[in-house]
Amino acid sequence: MDSSSEYLSLEEPNRAVHLWRYTPWKRVHPTGNIRDIPDEISAPKLSLSCIEGEIPDGVRLIHGSGEVEGLPETDATTSSFMRAITEESSWTVEVDPGFNAGKTVVLEIDAGSSISAVHVCLKIGRHANLELVTLVKGDCEWMGLLRTGTSGEGSNTSDVVVNLMDGGTLLRVDAIHIDRDSQVTAGTISSGSEMTKSDLRYRMGEPGGNLNVLGSILSANEMSLDHHIEIHHDAPETYSRLDWHSACGGNSKTVGTGMLRVAEGSRGADAAQLFQNLLISESAQADSIPELEVSENEVVGCGHGTASGPVDEDQLFYLGTRGLSSEQAKSMLIAAFLNSTLTEMGSQEMHDWLVEMLSDDLVALGI
């Protein structure tokens, strides 16, 4: 069955399902008619560059994408829909085995000004070292981003996605496999789009996988940002951490749902997740729901937690005594809150670049 037929054969997702508890599929669908697969979906423009210097040998952007084995099980509705609308718009970021350029590679996706969608597949070679930023921008009404891929055995990857869209809706679906003895830092920075729905799933199907999932989410005005993260430990001696920070202002709403699944036989698994929310205004709302499913007794540890609160008045007062205005102090504390996850996403070069972009958004959003 092709992807379009598969999607049309499905019922509307039940809001009792973890993924759809807070943002129903009808709100996310590009037309609002869930029986519709739009014909007029444009392909965004993609380009590969570096923060500094030229693209090194060993990494390339290729039109088209192949199948990747070992991916986590995804939501049938979004997976089939996204594959159906990206059949003519698919690309692969291919990294040679042993690649180690010491530069931050930037994949820029310009969504344009209409309804657009793209499938990006990451194929990272054995023992490669890659630092990749995927930058999503544009003023389109609706953008669909499907990302699949695998980290090669023994590789070390920093994979950061930055949403800088000028309004509209972003639907993002990730399905990533972490190979044997490979390390992946998966970062998400979101300060664009009026509505975001993300379904991010990672699977460690081989021993020795190491995964660090980080989020720096900034919402303001009437934004609604909903991120769902699943981490699957399906092999022995695997390690994961999820650290998700959301700063919410205006009348905005953020949702963070996390699911850690440790399968039977995943001895020595070590997993934990933490959601932290900073409420900048009285009308902002933040929901965090961490969950665990542990089917293996011999684990190092499995933990979860969540915390929410306003900007600390004592810290504001302290900064005020040092000559900062209330707005300057507030912006500094928000930036520090989000920076605690930004610092772990990659190199100093990447960090400085990301902080500069985030600082501009703090001003643009009036925070």
N, C-alpha and C positions, 0 to 999 in steps of 0.2 A: 504494500500500500504506500502510495506517495505521501509526502508531508501534507499537502492540501487536503487529500481525502481523509487522512488520519485526523486532522484538526476538525473537519466538518462532521466526523463521526462521533465526536466527544460531546458530552453534556457540559453545561455551564459549571465551572468549578464551584464546589460547595464551600461556603464561608466557614464551615467547621474545620476545613483543612487549614493547617498551620500557615501555609503560604498566603492564603486569601482571607485571613481573619480580619484584617484592617483595611485593605484596599481591594475591592472586588475587581474581577477581570473586566467587567463592563466599563469601569472608570478608566482602565488602562488601555483598552482597545482603541486603535486610532480613529475609528468612526463611531464607536459606542454601540454598533450593531455586531454582536458577537458571532453572528452567522455569516459575516462578511469578511472576505479576504481581499483587501483593496488591490486593484490592478495597477493604479497609477502611483507606484512607490519608486522614488528616485534613488539612485546610488550616490552616496556621499563621496567626496574627494578624499583620497588618502595620500599621505606623503610621509617619507621616512627621512629623518635628519638627526642631528646631535645637538645638545645644548651648546657645546663648544666644538668647533672643527667639523671636518667632513665625516661622512659615514665610513667606518672602517670596513675592510674586507672581512667576510665571514658572517655577515648578517644582511638579509635581503627581503624585499617585499615582492611577493609573487601573486599574480592573479589566479584565483581558484584555491580550493582547499580540499584536502583528502580526509579520509576517515582516520580517527584517532582511537586507539584501543584503551580500555581501562577507565573510561570516563564514569563519573558518578551518575546514578540514576537521576534524571531531571523531571520536572513537572511536565506532564504530557501536553497540556494546553499550550503553554508558552513555547516549549521546545518545538512542537510540530508547526505552530504558527510562525515562529521566527525562521525556521528552516524553509518554510513555504515562501516567505516574502524575501528571502536572501539568496534564492537559487541563482540569480543572475548577478549577485553582488557579494562575492566572497573572495577573501584574500588570505595569504599565509605569510606570517613572519617566520622565516626560516633561519636558524642559527646553527653554524657548523660546530661539530664536536671540537672541544678544546678552545673555543672562542673566548678571548679575554682582552677586550679593547681598552678597558679602564675609562670608558666614556659612557655618558648617559644617552641612550638612544631614545628618540621621541617619535612616536607614531601619531601624527596629527590627522584627525577625522573631522572634516568640515561638512557638517550636515546640511548646509545650504538653507533654503527658505521654504521648503515644502515638507511633505511626509517622506522620510527616507529610512533605509535600513541597510545593515551590512553584517556579514559574518567574518570575523577575524579568527584565524586558527594559529596558535603558537606551537611551533615545533622546535624545541630546544635540544641541541645535541648533547652527547655524553660529555661530562666534565667541563661544560661551558660555564662561563661567568657572564651573566647578562643583567644590565640595569635598563629597564624599559619603562617609559612613561607613555601611556595612551591618553592623548588630550582630545576630548570631545568638545567641539564648539559649533556655533551657528545659531541662527534664529528660526529654525524650523518649528512647525507646529507639533511634530511627533517624530521621535528618533528611536529606532530599534537597533540595539547592539547585542549581537550574539558572539560570545567568545568561547572557543573550545581550545584544548591543547594539552600538551604534556611536557613536563620537565625531564630532560634526559638523565640517565643514571649518573649519580655523583655530581650533578650540576648545581649551581648556586644562582638563583634568579630573584631579582627585585622587580616585581610586576605591579606598577601603580597606575590606576585609572583616575583621571581628573575630569570632572564634569563642569565645564564652563559655558554651557549653553545659555543663550539669552532668552530664557523662558521656555514655554512649550513643555512637552512630556518626554521623558526618557524611560524606555523599557530596556533593561539590561539583564541578560541571562548569561551566566558563566558556568562552564563545566570543565574543570581542570583536574588532570591526573598528576600526582606527585610520585615520581619513580623511585626506585631503590636508592637509598643514601643521598637523595637530593634535598636541597633546602630551598624553600620558596617563601619570600616575603610578599604578601598580597596586600597592597594598599589601595584604599578608596578615599578620594577627596571629592566632596560634592558641595558646591556653592552656587550651582546654576540649575536651570529648569524649574518651572512652577510645580511640576509633579515628577517624582522619580519612583519607579518600582524596580527593585533589583532582586534577583534570585541568584545568589552566588553559592556554588557548590564545589567542594574540593574532596578528592578521594586519594587516600594513601593506601594503595593496593599492594605495595612491596615493603619489605622490612627497611627500617632506617629512615623513612621519610620524616621531614621536619618542616612544619608549616607555621607561619606567623601571619595572622590576618589582622590588619589595622584599619581603622576608620577615623577620618576627621571630617565631620559633617557640620555644615554651617547653613542654617535655615533662617529666613526672615520673611517679613510681609505675610503673604498668604500661602507660602510654600507648603507642600505635602511631600515628604521624603520617606519612603518605606523601603528598608533594606532587610532582606532575609538571607541568613548565612547558614549553610550546613557544612559540617566537617565530618568526613567518614574515615574512621580508623579501621581498615580492613586487613591489617597485617601486623605482625609482632613488632615491638620496639619502635613504635611511631610516636611522634611528639607534635602537639599543636597548642597554640595560644591564640585567643581572639580577644582583642582590646579595641573597643569601639567607643569613640567620643563624639557626642552631638551637642552643639551649641544652638539653642533655639530662641529666636526673637520674634517680635511682632505677633501676628496671629497664626504663626506657622505651627506645623505638627511634624514630628519625626517619629518613626517606628523602627525599632531594631529587634528582630527575632533571631535567636541563635539556636541551632540544634547540633549537639555533639553526639555522634553515633559510634559506639565502640562495639564492633562485631565480635562474636564468639571466636576464640582463637587468636585474638589480638593481644597476646600476653605482653606485658611491659609497656602498654600504652600509657601516655601521660598527656592529659588534656585539661584545658581550663578556658573559661570565657568570662569576660567582664564588660558590662555596658555602663558607661557613665554619661549623664546628661546634665548640661548646664542651662538653666532656664533664665534667659536674659530679660524676659518680660512676663508680667502676670498672666497674660492671655496665651502665652505659648504652651504647647503640650508636647510631652515626650513619653512614649511607651517603650519599655524594654522587657522582653520575655526570653530569658535564657532557659534552655531545656537540655536534658541528658537522656540518652538511651544507652545503657551499659549492659552488654550481654556476656562480658568476660569478667571473671573474678580476680584474676591475677593482673592487676593494673597498678601502675605507680601512683596514679591519682586522677580523679575526675572532679572538677569543681566548677561552680558558676556563681555569678553575683551581678547585682545591678545597684546603681546609686543615682539619685537625682537631687538637684538643689539649685538655689539661686546663686548669683555672684556674691562672694563673701564680703560682708559689710566691713569687717575688720581689715581685710586686705585693701579695700577701697579707701578706707580712712588712712591707712599707713601710706599708701601711694600719694594721697592728698597732702600729707604732711611733708612729702618730698617734692612738692611743687607742681604735681600733675593735676590737671582739671579732672572733674568727675568723668567726663567722656573719654579723656585720654587714659585714665586709670582703668575704666571699664574695658576699653578696647585692648589694653595691654593684658588684662587678666583673661579675656576671651582668647586672644592669640596664644597665650601661654598654655591654656587648657588644650587647645587644638594641637599645639606644637609638641605636646608630650607624646603623641602618636606619630606626628610627622618626622620627628628625629630618628625614628626606627625604620623608616621606609627605604633608606638608601644612603648613598654617599653624601659627603658634605656639598658637593656640586649640586646634586639633586635637591638636597634639603634647602639650600640657599635659594634656588630657583623656585621651588614650591612655596616657600615662605613669602617671597616677593609677590607671587600671584595671589596668595591668600590675603596678604595685607591690602592689596588693591580691592579685593572683594569686600573686605570689612568696611572700607570707606564707601564703596559703591552701594552697599546694602544699608548704609546709614547706621551701622553698629559701631 
